[in-house]
Amino acid sequence: MKHIPPYARWLALGSLALLASGCVSTGEPYYSDGPGYPTRPYPYPSDPVIIHSPGVQPVYPAYPAPDWRQSERERERWERERRDRERWEREQRDRDRWARDREREQREREREARERERHDREARDRDRERREREARERDRRDRERPMRPNPGRCDYDRYNPKTGQCLPSSESMP
């Protein structure tokens, strides 16, 4: 190998490395028959476009085989989180329902207290009106009928209808 100059060895090794890494292809992708790019100027978002030259296959990553123990732990954790979330949501709904029930009961108690107060006020007004009406009726009757002596108090001939008093008897006079 002494007859090959050192720069030629480096050049051969570099080109061999480029060929091995896949950066150099044997075909001419830009001068081939088919277009290397899509025919539309701008692809739509719903149309996935993979741009590659003919002869190149798309490469997808190879995921490691799933560890069943890891997935079991993940599933248990997801179940535990789901149960916790459902319990929290249920408790939140219960708290909201209890708060609504408490507010409704409070409003109901206040409404009943207002109704009771209104009924009491109306009953007091009716009683007052009834007493006033009875007093007016009693006054009217007293004005219409003449005053009569109480038979137990004095005799008819000693009764003074103007004043409603009994005159003293002759026995009680000096």
Protein Blocks (a to p, Z undefined) as FASTA:
>chain_A
ZZpcfklmmmmmmmmmmmmnopacfbdfklmmbdcbdfbfbdcfklccddddehiacddd
ddddddfklmmmmmmmmmmmmmmmmmmmmmmmmmmmmmmmmmmmmmmmmmmmmmmmmmmm
mmmmmmmmmmmmmmmmmmmmmmmpccdddfklmcfklpcfknopacddfklpZZ
